[in-house]
Amino acid sequence: SGQALWQSCLLQDPFGGRVICVGLKNYLRLFADPSYAYWESFRVSVAFAAAVTVSAMSVALFLAVQVNRKMRMATFYKTMLIWPYAVATMVAGVLWLFMFNPNVGVVAWALKHKLGVEWQHLLNSNQAFLLITLAASWKQISYNFVFFLAGLQSVPNDLIEAAAIDGAGPSRRFWSIIFPLLSPTTFYLLVMNLVYGFFETFPIIHQVTSGGPGKSTSILVYKVWRDGVINLDLGGSSAQSVILMIMVIGLTVVQFRFIERRVNY
């Protein structure tokens, strides 16, 4: 972090030439120069992290509630829902890329011939955003599922049985008793999923869309890599990494300062 902060104040030759201290000019250039498209990447990053967090947590909670019920082959279902977490992030991107490949992908074929939807995520920015959101969410569902299932199994059955005797239906029991008791788990997963969406999805972006079409899926962490490694703008890339670090730290502080007050331990 210290090296990135120092390097963000420098203008340097990527081939080992002169190094000039320019102060905050790298930061000002990010917001003032339209060619950087920094605000666009910022907007895409926020939308992507929010979409991944909401979808991954919602699906994981639904699956955990279903599996937590007494049912046949529950162990098999739990295993099948957990194993995707063992898949590397880049491999997850490759799997979804093959399924949605416009030429050989089975899902792309079904969309075209069964639903009449022409799938071209390399040309359609909305389709590209949807694809990376699905891939990133699928990878994270298993992680959320484990914690939600553990939280559900720790809910006392006496409370649920008492509510059932009082006439509360399944939906009322869940939202009035079970979900409030899951608030510590939900808060923890909210923080972890947002960090995952901002930082740990680089392999999926790199493998599936490479930030395209255009720069429509170039989230901040991918833009840091692209500007630093491909465009060799070391000062600008370092400035972006510092801003991203401050943004995530600020987001975490806000969550612990305000959202945690609603958590019941």
Beta strands, then each sheet from edge to edge (+ up, - down):
strand 1: 10-12
strand 2: 19-21
sheet 1: 1+ 2-
end
